[in-house]
Structures are given as structure tokens and as C-alpha cells.
């Protein structure tokens, strides 16, 4: 359990540092997205808004 806790904290730190690099990119912040039944074109458009 200890190893899992350590690995989880390290993973979270890596995510934070990764997102900091893109903080000034003007990306769209998404808290929750329902993609149920979405087509490829819809998903592609959403990805372009999130990741410029």
C-alpha cells in the first residue's frame, strides 16, 4: 500500500508539472464532458478545442 501511495503522489506531481507547461496556451478548461453517442467528427472538434 505504501508503494502505491508513493507512486500515486509522483504521478499527480507529473500531471501538475505537465499541465503547467500549457497554462498560457489558452486552452479550454473542461470539468466534465459527456461523449455518449458522439461521432468521430464531434470528438475531433472537442479535442481541437482542448488541445490547440
Protein Blocks (a to p, Z undefined) as FASTA:
>chain_A
ZZmmmmmmmmmmmmmmmmmmmmmnopacdfbdcfehiafklmmmmmmmmmZZ
